[in-house]
Amino acid sequence: MKVWIVLPAYNEALALPPLLDSLIETMREDGRKFEIVVVNDGSKDNTTEVLQGYIDRSQPVRMLINNPNRGLAETIKRGLLEALSLADSHDIIITMDADNTHPAGLALRMIRLIREG
């Protein structure tokens, strides 16, 4: 089982590093296979460069770019469809905000609740 974490992002260059670092650490400590799918929704800051840095360091981060900005609903939809196209039938797909307002441990709670039905 693999966990796919979808993050819709718009101008989150400052918030993404602490969130991604925390998610990566949390998921690795829990022994989970995972990948983070970040949909950059036409950000005007350096969100793209921040994400590319994680990709260049071979982190489990995948980036999609909406250009121009398509809004939250379309951004989440695109991320979920990307994860769904890559996931196996036993995988779990979750979504969180990219602004680092959700603690990384929330992902583990969502996974546990999904597995409990």
C-alpha positions in Angstrom: 0.0 0.0 0.0 1.2 3.5 -0.9 -0.1 6.8 0.3 -0.5 9.6 -2.1 -0.7 13.1 -0.5 -2.2 15.8 -2.8 -1.3 19.4 -1.9 -2.9 22.3 -3.9 -0.5 25.2 -3.7 -0.7 28.9 -4.7 2.1 31.1 -3.6 3.3 28.8 -0.8 7.1 29.1 -1.3 7.5 29.9 2.4 5.1 27.3 3.8 6.0 24.4 1.7 9.5 23.6 3.0 8.5 23.1 6.7 5.4 21.2 5.6 7.2 18.9 3.1 10.0 18.2 5.5 7.5 17.3 8.2 5.4 15.1 5.9 8.5 13.3 4.6 9.9 12.7 8.1 6.5 11.6 9.5 5.8 9.2 6.7 9.3 7.7 6.8 9.2 7.3 10.5 5.9 5.5 10.2 7.5 3.2 7.5 5.0 4.2 4.8 5.5 4.2 1.1 4.3 7.5 -0.1 4.5 10.2 -2.7 3.5 13.9 -2.4 1.7 15.4 -5.4 1.9 19.2 -5.3 -0.2 21.1 -7.9 1.3 24.5 -8.2 -1.7 26.6 -9.3 0.0 29.4 -11.2 2.0 30.7 -8.3 3.7 34.1 -8.7 6.4 33.5 -6.0 9.1 30.9 -6.2 6.9 27.9 -5.4 8.1 26.1 -8.5 11.8 26.6 -7.6 11.2 25.3 -4.0 9.4 22.2 -5.3 12.1 21.6 -8.0 14.7 21.6 -5.2 12.9 18.7 -3.5 12.6 16.8 -6.8 16.4 17.5 -7.6 17.2 15.9 -4.2 15.3 12.8 -5.1 12.5 13.4 -2.6 9.2 11.7 -3.1 7.6 14.9 -4.5 5.9 15.2 -7.8 5.0 18.6 -9.2 2.2 19.6 -11.6 1.8 23.2 -12.8 -1.4 25.0 -13.7 -0.7 27.9 -15.9 -2.6 30.1 -15.6 -4.2 29.8 -12.2 -7.3 27.6 -12.3 -8.6 27.9 -8.7 -8.8 25.6 -5.8 -11.5 23.2 -7.0 -9.7 22.5 -10.4 -6.3 22.3 -8.7 -7.5 19.7 -6.1 -9.3 17.8 -8.9 -6.1 17.7 -11.0 -4.0 16.4 -8.1 -6.5 13.8 -7.2 -6.8 12.6 -10.8 -3.0 12.4 -11.1 -2.7 10.4 -7.9 -5.6 8.1 -9.0 -4.0 7.5 -12.4 -0.8 6.3 -10.6 -2.3 4.5 -7.6 -3.0 0.8 -7.1 -6.4 -0.3 -5.9 -5.1 -0.7 -2.3 -3.4 2.7 -2.2 -4.8 5.6 -0.1 -5.1 9.1 -1.5 -5.5 12.1 0.9 -5.4 15.8 0.4 -4.2 18.6 2.8 -3.6 22.3 2.5 -0.2 23.4 1.4 0.0 26.4 3.7 1.3 24.3 6.6 -1.9 24.8 8.7 -2.5 21.1 8.9 0.1 19.2 11.0 1.8 16.3 9.2 0.5 13.9 11.9 -2.9 14.6 10.5 -2.0 12.5 7.5 -1.4 9.5 9.8 -4.7 10.0 11.5 -6.5 10.2 8.1 -4.8 7.0 7.0 -5.8 5.2 10.2 -9.4 6.3 9.9 -9.5 5.2 6.2 -8.1 1.8 7.1 -10.7 1.5 9.9 -13.4 2.0 7.3 
